[in-house]
């Protein structure tokens, strides 16, 4: 099951300063620590839901409406 949201926290003075917190609606949050921001962000991308592609309602229109 993928997580619905995730964010990265930064703590100074620790060996692994970046902590990822992933959450889902009916579950406990998952916490993991990383040495770099790049590793933490990649973990969030791999383990959280991808939003569906959306068109801007102001400018973009599907090709069928042209």
N, C-alpha and C positions, 0 to 999 in steps of 0.2 A: 504494500500500500504506500502510495506517495504522500508526502506531507503537503499541507495546503499553504503554509507560509514559513518563511525562514528569515533570520536576520543575524548579523555578525556583531559581536561585542568586542571591544578592545580593552585589555587590562595591561597596565604598565608593570614592569618589574617581574614578569614571569617568563619561564622558558618557552611556553606556548601562549603568546599574548592574544591570539584571536580565537574567540569562542563562538561557535555556531549554535543557534537555538532554532530547531525545527518544530513546528506545531501542526496538529491536525485536530478536527473538531471534537472527537470523542477519545482522546488519548493523552497520555503524559508527554510533555515535550522531550525531545531528544537533544542532548548537549554533547558537542564534540569540540576539542581544542586543536588548533593548527598553529604552525610556526609562521605562516605568511598569509596575507590577505588574499592572494591569488588562490591558494589552496582552499581557504575557507569559502570563497565565492564559488569555486568550481564544485565544491561539495553541495552547496545550496542548489546550484543549477541541476546537478545530477539527481537530487533527491526530492525536489519539490515539483508540483504540478506546473505544466506549461500552459499559460493562458491561450485560448483559441485566437487565431488571427482575426483581427477586426479592422474594418475600414472606418475612416473618419466620416462621420455623418455630414460634415460640412462640405468637404471637397471630393472625396472619393465616392465613386458609384460603381457597382458591378457592371461588367460589360453588357449585360442584358438590358440595362436601363438607359443605354446611350441613344 
